[in-house]
Structure formats: C-alpha cells, structure tokens
Amino acid sequence: MGELTEVVGTEDDLGVVLGAVCDQVTRVIPGADLASVTVIRDGVPSTEAFTDPRAERIDRGQYASGAGPCLRAAETGAVVRVSVGTAAELWPGFTESALELGVASYLAAPLRVDETLSGAMNLFGFGPHGFNEVEEKLLDLYTMVVAATLKSARRYLRARASVDQLRQALDRRAVIEQAKGIMMAARGLTPDEAFGELVKRSQRENVKLNDVAAEFVAEATRAVRPK
C-alpha cells in the first residue's frame, strides 16, 4: 500500500494510477488472474484500466448485455463474489463468453465517488474457486485507493476547467479593452461611448461582442501596418 500511495501522490495520469492499482491487486490477491476498473459516468460504463485485454473484453460483454458482476456491484453498492456456477445462473449469456476466455470466478467491489460517477473494481480468476472472504477484504482496501484517486482527479479536472474559463474570460476582456482604447483614440470617444459602439456593431451584425472587438482590432492593425 505504501508503494501504491507513492504512485498516487506523484503521478498525474489517472490511467497510469488505476493501471498500477490493477497490477498490484493481481500480485497481492492469490486468486486474481486479471483485473480491471469500471467507471460509470452519467450512466455510461467504460473500462478505465486493465491488466490484460481479456479483462476489457469481459467488461465490454457486461456493458453490451447490461448485466454482470461489475454492473451489479456498481448498482447495488455491495461486493459481488461468485463462482462460475452461480454466475451462469445469474448471467448465462455473459458467463458463456467469459468462459471462452478461461474465466470462471468473479469478484467486484463497488466504487462510489459522487452522484454522477461510480463504478467497480473487478477481479477475474481462471480457477472455479469463486474467491474467498479474505480476498474480498483485500479488494476493499484497493477500492478505497481507487475511489480516493477518482475523487482527486475529479477535483483537479473541475479546478482546471474553472481556470480555463477564467483565462478565457480575461482574454475576452483584454481584446474588448484593446478595441475600446483604439476607438477612443481614433474617434475621441469616452470609454462608455466606445463600448456602446462595439455593442451596437455586435447587435447589428449579430456577432458576439468579443468577436466584434477582435475583428475591430484586426482592422485597425491592418490599417496602420506599413505597406
């Protein structure tokens, strides 16, 4: 867990972090041969990390059929631990395709980040053991790490979006102020009068004020550029 915490603390790429979790889970939990992380955003599931392409194929089979251990865990908020026999009774179509890939045991623990982001940490075993209670508890520990990572990633993305919006607003303000300055100098207008002229042109041409200001600055620049 200390090794994994270091990865979480130093790596910015969400896929890399979740991939590290999957890799370590398969090393620590004896019955886990494959691992993946399912993330459900606004009701749409996707596999964010996996240790083997077969794990992703199994996940896609669940998404296509709309049923399976990872979706059940995400929906109910409870751990799903089943052997091949039980899985065949619950999800016959999905289990048949998973068996073709050699998977006979499933363990899925739910992830809950917020009202729009959930999912599951998924383990698959080639043996028919169905996993045990100790392995379930171990997976709970890793699920906590994944949930914390997803929460941090969501906070980071929201903060970055806010910064981008602020930067765009400042850029728009800057070009409008530049256009006002040129108009004031060229026509002897007050700041309010210059702004009013830009607004009128925006309404007349049905173009956003920022675009009008940018075009006005470009026109003024071309007019004074040496030939």
Residue pairs with C-beta under 8 A, 6 or more apart in sequence:
1 141
1 145
3 24
4 20
4 21
4 24
4 142
4 145
5 145
7 16
7 17
7 20
8 17
8 145
8 148
8 149
8 152
11 17
11 20
14 48
14 149
14 150
14 153
15 48
15 49
17 149
18 37
18 48
18 49
18 146
18 149
19 49
19 50
19 51
21 35
21 37
21 49
21 121
21 142
21 145
21 146
21 149
22 35
22 36
22 37
22 49
22 50
22 51
23 35
23 51
24 142
25 32
25 35
25 121
25 123
25 138
25 139
25 142
26 32
26 33
26 34
26 35
26 51
26 123
28 138
29 123
29 131
29 135
29 138
29 139
30 135
31 105
31 107
31 123
31 125
31 127
31 129
31 131
31 132
31 135
32 107
32 123
32 124
32 125
32 131
32 135
33 103
33 124
33 125
33 126
34 50
34 51
34 52
34 54
34 55
34 58
34 103
34 123
34 124
34 125
35 50
35 51
35 55
35 121
35 122
35 123
35 124
36 47
36 49
36 50
36 51
36 55
36 56
36 58
36 59
36 70
36 122
36 124
37 47
37 48
37 49
37 50
37 111
37 119
37 120
37 121
37 122
37 146
38 45
38 46
38 47
38 48
38 59
38 70
38 71
38 74
38 111
38 119
38 120
38 121
38 122
39 45
39 46
39 47
39 48
39 111
39 117
39 118
39 119
39 150
40 46
40 74
40 117
40 118
40 119
41 116
41 117
42 116
45 59
45 62
45 63
45 70
45 71
45 74
45 119
46 63
47 55
47 56
47 59
47 60
48 119
50 56
50 59
54 101
54 102
54 103
54 124
55 122
55 124
57 101
58 97
58 98
58 101
58 103
58 122
58 124
59 70
59 122
61 68
61 94
61 97
61 98
62 68
62 69
62 70
62 71
62 91
62 94
63 71
65 91
65 93
65 94
67 90
67 91
67 94
68 91
68 94
69 80
69 82
69 87
69 91
69 106
69 107
69 108
69 120
69 122
70 80
70 108
70 119
70 120
70 122
71 120
72 80
72 90
72 108
73 79
73 80
73 108
73 109
73 110
73 120
74 108
74 110
74 111
74 118
74 119
74 120
76 110
77 110
77 112
78 110
79 107
79 108
79 109
79 110
79 136
79 139
79 140
80 106
80 107
80 108
81 106
81 107
81 108
81 130
81 131
81 136
82 90
82 105
82 106
82 130
83 104
83 105
83 128
83 129
83 130
84 95
84 99
84 104
84 105
84 128
84 130
85 128
86 130
87 94
87 95
87 98
87 106
88 95
88 96
98 104
98 106
98 124
102 126
103 124
103 125
103 126
104 125
104 126
104 127
104 128
105 124
105 125
105 126
105 127
105 128
105 129
105 130
105 131
106 122
106 123
106 124
106 125
106 130
106 131
107 122
107 123
107 124
107 125
107 131
107 135
107 136
107 139
108 120
108 121
108 122
108 123
109 120
109 121
109 136
109 139
109 140
109 142
109 143
110 118
110 119
110 120
110 143
111 118
111 119
111 120
111 121
111 143
111 146
111 147
111 150
112 118
112 147
113 119
113 147
113 150
113 151
113 154
114 151
114 154
117 150
117 154
119 150
121 139
121 142
121 143
121 146
123 131
123 135
123 139
125 131
172 210
175 210
175 213
175 214
175 217
176 195
176 198
176 209
176 210
176 213
178 213
178 217
179 194
179 198
179 212
179 213
179 214
179 216
179 217
180 191
180 194
180 195
180 198
180 213
181 194
182 216
182 217
182 220
183 189
183 194
183 197
183 198
183 216
184 190
184 191
184 193
184 194
186 220
187 194
187 197
189 197
198 209
198 212
198 213
198 216
199 209
201 207
201 212
201 216
202 208
202 209
202 212
205 212
207 215
